[in-house]
């Protein structure tokens, strides 16, 4: 897989397209957004998928959702490790 950054706003947003997937997957975009919230930061991760036939989008999104959940869990674990190291 290859990820090509399509949007980068430091401390605010990172978006990228994912290529190298099976041909039925026409487009995948993942977007991370950061927003100050109280004494912390709200992190939002969204993905969009276009497939042909369109009915496959739900299947691909389900798989991508489980991968995304792992990415968020890794981010939380890294943050906790950094907090403990302080």
Residue frames as qw, qx, qy, qz and C-alpha x, y, z in Angstrom:
[[0.000, 0.887, 0.462, 0.000, 0.00, 0.00, 0.00],
 [0.380, 0.185, -0.016, 0.906, 1.02, 3.59, -0.57],
 [0.134, -0.822, -0.478, 0.281, -0.23, 6.64, 1.24],
 [0.356, 0.369, 0.176, 0.840, -0.07, 10.04, -0.46],
 [0.127, -0.504, -0.447, 0.728, -0.61, 13.11, 1.70],
 [0.163, 0.614, 0.553, 0.538, -3.35, 15.32, 0.27],
 [0.213, -0.855, -0.082, -0.465, -3.71, 17.83, 3.10],
 [0.663, -0.178, -0.438, 0.580, -1.36, 18.90, 5.90],
 [0.152, -0.806, 0.023, -0.571, -2.07, 21.64, 8.38],
 [0.410, 0.183, -0.712, 0.540, 0.32, 21.33, 11.35],
 [0.028, 0.090, 0.704, -0.704, -1.43, 20.70, 14.66],
 [0.512, 0.242, 0.139, -0.812, -4.78, 20.67, 12.86],
 [0.862, 0.335, 0.173, -0.340, -5.19, 18.13, 10.04],
 [0.131, -0.403, 0.829, 0.366, -3.57, 15.33, 8.07],
 [0.820, 0.349, 0.249, -0.380, -5.33, 13.68, 5.12],
 [0.087, -0.455, 0.796, 0.389, -4.01, 11.04, 2.76],
 [0.833, 0.271, -0.197, -0.441, -5.14, 8.79, -0.08],
 [0.589, -0.315, 0.744, 0.031, -4.37, 5.09, 0.06],
 [0.681, 0.504, -0.358, -0.392, -3.45, 3.34, -3.19],
 [0.172, 0.391, -0.904, 0.007, -2.32, -0.15, -4.09],
 [0.563, 0.060, 0.666, -0.486, -5.58, -1.80, -3.09],
 [0.423, 0.267, 0.832, 0.238, -7.52, -4.24, -5.30],
 [0.069, 0.147, 0.458, 0.874, -8.98, -2.62, -8.44],
 [0.232, -0.651, -0.686, -0.225, -12.53, -2.71, -7.12],
 [0.353, -0.743, -0.276, 0.498, -11.44, -0.07, -4.59],
 [0.448, 0.721, 0.224, 0.479, -11.38, 3.11, -6.64],
 [0.114, 0.654, -0.232, 0.711, -10.56, 5.64, -3.92],
 [0.654, -0.551, -0.459, 0.241, -9.75, 5.65, -0.20],
 [0.139, 0.650, -0.222, 0.713, -9.10, 8.78, 1.83],
 [0.614, -0.500, -0.514, 0.330, -8.25, 8.95, 5.53],
 [0.059, 0.714, -0.056, 0.696, -8.36, 12.22, 7.47],
 [0.534, -0.389, -0.535, 0.526, -7.08, 12.96, 10.98],
 [0.032, -0.761, -0.077, -0.644, -8.26, 16.20, 12.58],
 [0.479, -0.217, -0.561, 0.639, -7.10, 17.68, 15.86],
 [0.184, -0.733, -0.194, -0.626, -9.02, 20.21, 17.95],
 [0.093, 0.227, -0.626, 0.740, -8.25, 21.68, 21.34],
 [0.612, -0.500, -0.466, -0.398, -10.76, 20.49, 23.93],
 [0.686, -0.727, -0.035, -0.025, -10.40, 21.58, 27.54],
 [0.354, -0.764, 0.514, 0.163, -6.91, 20.66, 28.68],
 [0.634, -0.091, 0.722, 0.262, -6.54, 18.06, 25.93],
 [0.223, 0.363, -0.537, -0.728, -7.00, 17.44, 22.24],
 [0.785, 0.283, 0.439, -0.332, -9.89, 15.76, 20.42],
 [0.074, -0.341, 0.789, 0.507, -8.61, 13.48, 17.66],
 [0.750, 0.386, 0.308, -0.441, -11.06, 12.54, 14.92],
 [0.197, -0.268, 0.830, 0.449, -10.26, 9.91, 12.30],
 [0.693, 0.464, 0.292, -0.469, -12.55, 9.59, 9.28],
 [0.284, -0.186, 0.796, 0.502, -12.28, 7.55, 6.11],
 [0.661, 0.485, 0.105, -0.562, -14.14, 7.52, 2.83],
 [0.406, -0.134, 0.848, 0.314, -14.17, 4.72, 0.28],
 [0.638, 0.473, -0.108, -0.598, -15.40, 4.49, -3.31],
 [0.430, -0.149, 0.873, 0.175, -15.72, 1.05, -4.86],
 [0.614, 0.314, -0.332, -0.643, -17.06, -0.46, -8.05],
 [0.257, -0.634, -0.549, -0.479, -19.57, -1.95, -7.53],
 [0.178, -0.595, 0.228, -0.750, -20.68, 0.55, -4.82],
 [0.842, -0.432, -0.172, -0.275, -22.11, -2.20, -2.60],
 [0.828, 0.034, -0.362, 0.427, -18.54, -3.23, -1.70],
 [0.074, 0.659, -0.248, 0.706, -17.87, 0.13, 0.00],
 [0.690, -0.585, 0.110, -0.411, -19.46, -1.10, 3.23],
 [0.973, -0.099, -0.094, 0.188, -17.27, -4.19, 3.31],
 [0.589, 0.412, -0.208, 0.664, -14.10, -2.17, 2.70],
 [0.197, -0.690, 0.169, -0.676, -15.14, 0.45, 5.27],
 [0.859, -0.481, -0.015, -0.174, -15.71, -2.26, 7.89],
 [0.886, 0.035, -0.118, 0.447, -12.19, -3.57, 7.36],
 [0.320, 0.547, -0.137, 0.761, -10.74, -0.06, 7.31],
 [0.498, -0.712, 0.005, -0.495, -12.66, 0.71, 10.49],
 [0.910, -0.392, -0.053, 0.122, -10.95, -2.12, 12.36],
 [0.692, 0.239, -0.088, 0.675, -7.53, -0.94, 11.13],
 [0.006, -0.683, 0.028, -0.730, -8.39, 2.64, 12.15],
 [0.715, -0.658, -0.065, -0.229, -9.43, 1.49, 15.61],
 [0.886, -0.160, -0.073, 0.430, -5.98, -0.06, 15.99],
 [0.419, 0.478, -0.038, 0.771, -4.31, 3.18, 14.88],
 [0.332, -0.736, 0.000, -0.589, -6.27, 5.17, 17.46],
 [0.869, -0.488, -0.075, 0.024, -5.48, 2.61, 20.18],
 [0.774, 0.105, -0.082, 0.619, -1.78, 2.88, 19.30],
 [0.125, 0.635, -0.026, 0.762, -1.98, 6.68, 19.51],
 [0.610, -0.698, -0.026, -0.375, -3.62, 6.49, 22.96],
 [0.919, -0.281, -0.074, 0.266, -1.03, 3.97, 24.18],
 [0.586, 0.344, -0.078, 0.730, 1.82, 6.17, 22.90],
 [0.159, -0.723, 0.018, -0.672, 0.34, 9.21, 24.65],
 [0.784, -0.599, -0.038, -0.157, 0.00, 7.31, 27.94],
 [0.869, -0.031, -0.088, 0.486, 3.59, 6.09, 27.66],
 [0.335, 0.523, -0.061, 0.781, 4.77, 9.65, 27.12],
 [0.439, -0.733, -0.018, -0.520, 2.75, 10.87, 30.11],
 [0.896, -0.432, -0.062, 0.089, 4.28, 8.18, 32.34],
 [0.752, 0.197, -0.082, 0.623, 7.79, 9.09, 31.19],
 [0.064, 0.746, -0.036, 0.662, 7.36, 12.68, 32.37]]
